[in-house]
């Protein structure tokens, strides 16, 4: 099948002038994509598909393309296109890391222009004698080499992410705090998923052979695409399906619970069943802190929402979720979040609170009122500049930033805060010096932005602030309902002002949202849709509950938790 597809493409190219490759990409691109698919060059397939999207030959929301992104470990990009993309919003250009024979120092990027450029080069150098056979051999040799470079880089990226969760370092850093919190480490590699728990002198470990587990779930298309990464792709697909289900307002609650139960049974249930673990957790008291460190696709799971069949994890624990921290430089090694393992210093009693709120956001007036109510502080006013935003986190205390954010194709540092007067301030212009805030709360539509392990711009907004010295950051995994955001930040401020730890305040706030039901008055105030009664009677509000994880599970606490 691969030989026939490559032969057909070679015959087409033999009669195509080099300068016409671009003009004929509408049919050469699909032909190359099909040939690469038949040869199992999965990363070349993804680049070809993305190139056809970039050149508008395939719609950006094409489901096949979105599934290719998932298969290529680009879960965030796939979610953005499926759930949030609008034509007037910027979209991150797709490029993939490449490495030559696993040789250090040969790391680089291959973008969607590369397949077209390579076709032009092959056609340009093809001899007249035996032209078709020569082109076919070059297609096979050069695109296979390109796919191998991409595959080698994918393996290195996976190893680099996993190495940030070094087991020896994790054990050393949790030695003392294990008597205050439950620590869990989730380590995913191409062959194994290792989960480890540590609490009050008890330690348990479970290792899953991921390829065997994922092999049972393969369909016919999956079987054609088996390589050394297929098991990690399988986990990633489960994560993608979970997040899509959580966002689907039409999906029954049972569907979300089933997917959340899948990950609970995979990641945590075997650990909690280890001898001595349940008693050690119980000795910590009611709703202890649970610190989960992980990486890659697993870092995008809302851990507090995992369901054991009876309740959510966030009902039993105050969940801290800290992925590794990465610098802005590409291919640089990351590190485990030390504050998450050590616990950090408590927020000093009587600490100041500061806030910047875009009053155009529906939740902002309530957040400003709560800042004054619980802290006696006024929100920042006037013109927003990089210095004004920077001042929020320069000194100790609690900082609140509520604003829309514009994503960028150039990574986190170019991702920009939208000011109330519709200007944009890149985070890279804000985080330019050491910072000392005890806690930064990114409210509004600010997202964690935790990137995929195969993506560029790995450092999330959270990582950017954490590496600058902010001890802890609360952000969201996805844009949150405005009313839910207001409920969460109000409950969080109240708990923090009362002296609770970061983890307890965060957990309490999640549970407040979880247990809230809007009254008729609340519904009017929130301008929710009301149902008119027959005969023109007084409209009543539909029952509106925030118990579903989509409303509260997006909020995550990373870093210090004391």
Secondary structure by P-SEA (a helix, b strand, c coil): caaaaaaaaaaaaaaccccccccccccaaaaaaaaaaaacaaaaaaaaaaaaaaacccccccaaaaaaaaaacaaaaaaaaaccccccccccbbbbbbbcccccccbbbbccaaaaaaaaaaaaaccccaaaaaaaaaaaaaaaaaaaaaaaaaaaaaaaaaaaacaaaaaaaaccccccbbbbbbbbcccbbbbbbbcccbbbbbbbaaaaaaaaaccaaaaaccccaaaaaaaaaaaaaaaaaaacccccaaaaaaaaaaaaaacccccccccaaaaaaaaaccccbbbbbbcccccccccccccccccccccccbbbbbcccccccccccccccccccccccccccbbbbbbcccccccaaaaaaaaaaaccccccccccccaaaaaaccccccbbbbbbbbbbbcccccccccccccbbbbbccccccccccccbbbbccccccccccccccccccaaaaaaaacccbbbbbcccccaaaaaaaaaaaaaaaaacccaaaaaaaaaaaaaaccccaaaaaaaccbbbbcccccbbbbccccccccccccccccccccc
